[in-house]
């Protein structure tokens, strides 16, 4: 009985995972098709899109104090 319940739960989790994977793929496609230049709120701003592994962290220095750039780092994969 308990084993059957666990199998059912595992099957449900697998279905949920496939659904989430599809949602992520759909979002990825929408982002790729998005033209940020067409969004009026961004007309006078710098916008940077970064594709990186999930664990990546972005460090943005205070440009009024430091002359420099952006830093990307991850402990998983490469950026």
C-alpha positions in Angstrom: 0.0 0.0 0.0 2.6 2.5 1.1 4.8 1.6 -1.9 1.9 2.2 -4.3 1.2 5.6 -2.7 4.8 6.6 -3.1 4.8 5.5 -6.8 1.7 7.6 -7.4 3.3 10.6 -5.7 6.5 10.1 -7.7 4.4 9.9 -11.0 2.6 13.2 -10.0 5.9 14.9 -9.2 7.3 13.8 -12.6 4.2 15.3 -14.3 4.7 18.5 -12.4 8.3 18.6 -13.3 7.5 18.2 -17.0 4.9 21.0 -16.8 7.4 23.3 -15.1 10.0 22.5 -17.8 7.5 23.4 -20.5 6.7 26.7 -18.7 10.4 27.5 -18.5 10.9 26.8 -22.2 7.9 29.0 -23.1 9.3 31.8 -20.9 12.7 31.4 -22.5 11.2 31.7 -26.0 9.2 34.8 -25.0 12.3 36.4 -23.6 14.2 35.7 -26.8 11.5 37.3 -28.9 11.2 40.3 -26.6 12.5 43.6 -28.0 13.6 45.6 -25.0 14.1 48.7 -27.2 10.3 48.8 -27.8 9.5 49.1 -24.1 9.0 52.9 -23.5 10.1 52.6 -19.8 13.6 51.5 -21.0 14.1 54.3 -23.7 16.6 56.3 -21.6 18.1 53.5 -19.6 20.8 50.9 -20.1 19.4 47.4 -20.3 21.7 44.3 -20.2 20.4 40.8 -20.8 22.6 37.9 -19.5 22.2 34.3 -20.2 24.0 32.3 -17.5 23.8 29.2 -15.4 21.2 29.2 -12.6 23.7 29.7 -9.8 25.3 32.8 -11.4 25.4 36.0 -9.3 25.7 39.4 -10.8 27.7 42.1 -9.0 27.0 45.7 -10.0 29.3 48.3 -8.5 28.2 51.8 -7.6 29.4 53.6 -10.7 29.3 57.0 -9.0 32.1 55.8 -6.7 34.0 53.3 -8.8 35.0 53.2 -12.4 34.7 49.7 -13.6 32.4 47.1 -15.0 30.0 44.3 -14.1 31.1 41.0 -12.6 29.5 37.6 -13.1 30.5 34.6 -11.1 29.3 31.1 -10.5 30.5 28.0 -8.7 28.5 25.8 -11.1 29.4 25.7 -14.8 30.9 28.6 -16.7 29.7 32.0 -17.6 
